[in-house]
Amino acid sequence: MSVHKEAPKGFRWVFCWYRRVKNSDRYLDAHAYGREAWCFLVRCK
């Protein structure tokens, strides 16, 4: 997995193999796009 910057205060990184396309029932597989996982920031308490 690639190295990411440290998450800003109040956020954390989340990693998923699959993600749903917005406004659709389709799912995207990260492996089909040459990635190990999708990553995004999520606000935490």
N, CA, C and O atoms as a GROMACS GRO file, in nm:
protein
  180
    1MET      N    1   0.085  -0.117   0.000
    1MET     CA    2   0.000   0.000   0.000
    1MET      C    3   0.089   0.124   0.000
    1MET      O    4   0.194   0.126   0.065
    2SER      N    5   0.048   0.224  -0.072
    2SER     CA    6   0.130   0.345  -0.080
    2SER      C    7   0.129   0.420   0.053
    2SER      O    8   0.041   0.401   0.138
    3VAL      N    9   0.227   0.505   0.068
    3VAL     CA   10   0.242   0.582   0.192
    3VAL      C   11   0.162   0.712   0.177
    3VAL      O   12   0.173   0.782   0.076
    4HIS      N   13   0.082   0.744   0.278
    4HIS     CA   14   0.001   0.865   0.276
    4HIS      C   15   0.050   0.961   0.382
    4HIS      O   16   0.116   0.922   0.478
    5LYS      N   17   0.017   1.086   0.361
    5LYS     CA   18   0.046   1.186   0.463
    5LYS      C   19  -0.030   1.150   0.590
    5LYS      O   20  -0.130   1.080   0.586
    6GLU      N   21   0.019   1.198   0.700
    6GLU     CA   22  -0.053   1.179   0.825
    6GLU      C   23  -0.185   1.254   0.815
    6GLU      O   24  -0.191   1.365   0.763
    7ALA      N   25  -0.290   1.192   0.866
    7ALA     CA   26  -0.423   1.254   0.859
    7ALA      C   27  -0.426   1.379   0.947
    7ALA      O   28  -0.363   1.381   1.053
    8PRO      N   29  -0.498   1.482   0.904
    8PRO     CA   30  -0.512   1.603   0.986
    8PRO      C   31  -0.582   1.570   1.117
    8PRO      O   32  -0.651   1.468   1.128
    9LYS      N   33  -0.565   1.655   1.214
    9LYS     CA   34  -0.628   1.634   1.344
    9LYS      C   35  -0.780   1.628   1.327
    9LYS      O   36  -0.839   1.713   1.260
   10GLY      N   37  -0.842   1.526   1.387
   10GLY     CA   38  -0.986   1.508   1.377
   10GLY      C   39  -1.028   1.422   1.260
   10GLY      O   40  -1.148   1.402   1.238
   11PHE      N   41  -0.932   1.369   1.182
   11PHE     CA   42  -0.962   1.283   1.068
   11PHE      C   43  -0.878   1.157   1.078
   11PHE      O   44  -0.778   1.153   1.150
   12ARG      N   45  -0.919   1.054   1.003
   12ARG     CA   46  -0.840   0.932   0.992
   12ARG      C   47  -0.857   0.876   0.852
   12ARG      O   48  -0.957   0.903   0.786
   13TRP      N   49  -0.759   0.799   0.806
   13TRP     CA   50  -0.765   0.736   0.675
   13TRP      C   51  -0.848   0.608   0.684
   13TRP      O   52  -0.835   0.532   0.780
   14VAL      N   53  -0.934   0.584   0.584
   14VAL     CA   54  -1.011   0.460   0.573
   14VAL      C   55  -0.975   0.398   0.439
   14VAL      O   56  -0.968   0.467   0.338
   15PHE      N   57  -0.952   0.266   0.438
   15PHE     CA   58  -0.914   0.193   0.319
   15PHE      C   59  -1.019   0.089   0.286
   15PHE      O   60  -1.061   0.014   0.374
   16CYS      N   61  -1.063   0.083   0.160
   16CYS     CA   62  -1.166  -0.011   0.115
   16CYS      C   63  -1.126  -0.070  -0.019
   16CYS      O   64  -1.072  -0.001  -0.104
   17TRP      N   65  -1.153  -0.200  -0.037
   17TRP     CA   66  -1.128  -0.264  -0.167
   17TRP      C   67  -1.229  -0.220  -0.270
   17TRP      O   68  -1.196  -0.206  -0.388
   18TYR      N   69  -1.354  -0.198  -0.226
   18TYR     CA   70  -1.462  -0.162  -0.318
   18TYR      C   71  -1.524  -0.031  -0.274
   18TYR      O   72  -1.522   0.005  -0.156
   19ARG      N   73  -1.580   0.040  -0.371
   19ARG     CA   74  -1.658   0.158  -0.336
   19ARG      C   75  -1.771   0.172  -0.437
   19ARG      O   76  -1.758   0.134  -0.553
   20ARG      N   77  -1.883   0.227  -0.390
   20ARG     CA   78  -2.001   0.244  -0.475
   20ARG      C   79  -1.991   0.376  -0.551
   20ARG      O   80  -1.945   0.477  -0.497
   21VAL      N   81  -2.032   0.375  -0.676
   21VAL     CA   82  -2.035   0.495  -0.757
   21VAL      C   83  -2.152   0.581  -0.711
   21VAL      O   84  -2.263   0.532  -0.693
   22LYS      N   85  -2.127   0.709  -0.692
   22LYS     CA   86  -2.231   0.801  -0.645
   22LYS      C   87  -2.350   0.801  -0.742
   22LYS      O   88  -2.331   0.805  -0.863
   23ASN      N   89  -2.470   0.797  -0.688
   23ASN     CA   90  -2.596   0.798  -0.765
   23ASN      C   91  -2.607   0.679  -0.860
   23ASN      O   92  -2.666   0.690  -0.967
   24SER      N   93  -2.550   0.564  -0.820
   24SER     CA   94  -2.556   0.445  -0.904
   24SER      C   95  -2.549   0.321  -0.816
   24SER      O   96  -2.514   0.330  -0.698
   25ASP      N   97  -2.584   0.207  -0.872
   25ASP     CA   98  -2.572   0.080  -0.800
   25ASP      C   99  -2.442   0.009  -0.832
   25ASP      O  100  -2.417  -0.099  -0.780
   26ARG      N  101  -2.358   0.068  -0.917
   26ARG     CA  102  -2.231   0.007  -0.956
   26ARG      C  103  -2.128   0.017  -0.845
   26ARG      O  104  -2.128   0.112  -0.766
   27TYR      N  105  -2.039  -0.083  -0.840
   27TYR     CA  106  -1.928  -0.082  -0.745
   27TYR      C  107  -1.798  -0.087  -0.822
   27TYR      O  108  -1.788  -0.154  -0.924
   28LEU      N  109  -1.698  -0.016  -0.774
   28LEU     CA  110  -1.566  -0.014  -0.835
   28LEU      C  111  -1.470  -0.095  -0.749
   28LEU      O  112  -1.463  -0.075  -0.628
   29ASP      N  113  -1.396  -0.185  -0.812
   29ASP     CA  114  -1.295  -0.266  -0.745
   29ASP      C  115  -1.161  -0.196  -0.762
   29ASP      O  116  -1.119  -0.169  -0.875
   30ALA      N  117  -1.094  -0.167  -0.654
   30ALA     CA  118  -0.966  -0.096  -0.661
   30ALA      C  119  -0.864  -0.173  -0.742
   30ALA      O  120  -0.782  -0.112  -0.812
   31HIS      N  121  -0.865  -0.306  -0.736
   31HIS     CA  122  -0.768  -0.388  -0.810
   31HIS      C  123  -0.784  -0.371  -0.961
   31HIS      O  124  -0.686  -0.381  -1.035
   32ALA      N  125  -0.905  -0.345  -1.007
   32ALA     CA  126  -0.929  -0.324  -1.150
   32ALA      C  127  -0.866  -0.195  -1.200
   32ALA      O  128  -0.848  -0.177  -1.320
   33TYR      N  129  -0.833  -0.106  -1.108
   33TYR     CA  130  -0.771   0.022  -1.142
   33TYR      C  131  -0.624   0.029  -1.100
   33TYR      O  132  -0.565   0.136  -1.094
   34GLY      N  133  -0.566  -0.088  -1.070
   34GLY     CA  134  -0.424  -0.094  -1.035
   34GLY      C  135  -0.393  -0.045  -0.895
   34GLY      O  136  -0.279  -0.009  -0.866
   35ARG      N  137  -0.492  -0.043  -0.809
   35ARG     CA  138  -0.473   0.001  -0.670
   35ARG      C  139  -0.494  -0.116  -0.576
   35ARG      O  140  -0.562  -0.213  -0.610
   36GLU      N  141  -0.436  -0.107  -0.458
   36GLU     CA  142  -0.463  -0.208  -0.355
   36GLU      C  143  -0.594  -0.178  -0.284
   36GLU      O  144  -0.667  -0.269  -0.246
   37ALA      N  145  -0.623  -0.050  -0.267
   37ALA     CA  146  -0.745  -0.009  -0.198
   37ALA      C  147  -0.774   0.137  -0.230
   37ALA      O  148  -0.685   0.213  -0.266
   38TRP      N  149  -0.901   0.175  -0.215
   38TRP     CA  150  -0.939   0.316  -0.221
   38TRP      C  151  -0.914   0.373  -0.082
   38TRP      O  152  -0.938   0.306   0.018
   39CYS      N  153  -0.868   0.494  -0.076
   39CYS     CA  154  -0.845   0.556   0.055
   39CYS      C  155  -0.909   0.694   0.056
   39CYS      O  156  -0.907   0.767  -0.043
   40PHE      N  157  -0.966   0.729   0.171
   40PHE     CA  158  -1.028   0.859   0.187
   40PHE      C  159  -1.027   0.898   0.334
   40PHE      O  160  -1.018   0.813   0.423
   41LEU      N  161  -1.037   1.028   0.356
   41LEU     CA  162  -1.037   1.080   0.493
   41LEU      C  163  -1.179   1.079   0.550
   41LEU      O  164  -1.275   1.112   0.481
   42VAL      N  165  -1.189   1.040   0.677
   42VAL     CA  166  -1.316   1.039   0.747
   42VAL      C  167  -1.301   1.116   0.876
   42VAL      O  168  -1.203   1.100   0.949
   43ARG      N  169  -1.398   1.201   0.905
   43ARG     CA  170  -1.395   1.278   1.029
   43ARG      C  171  -1.420   1.185   1.146
   43ARG      O  172  -1.509   1.100   1.140
   44CYS      N  173  -1.344   1.198   1.251
   44CYS     CA  174  -1.364   1.117   1.370
   44CYS      C  175  -1.374   1.210   1.492
   44CYS      O  176  -1.335   1.326   1.486
   45LYS      N  177  -1.425   1.157   1.600
   45LYS     CA  178  -1.445   1.238   1.720
   45LYS      C  179  -1.318   1.263   1.794
   45LYS      O  180  -1.318   1.330   1.897
   0.00000   0.00000   0.00000
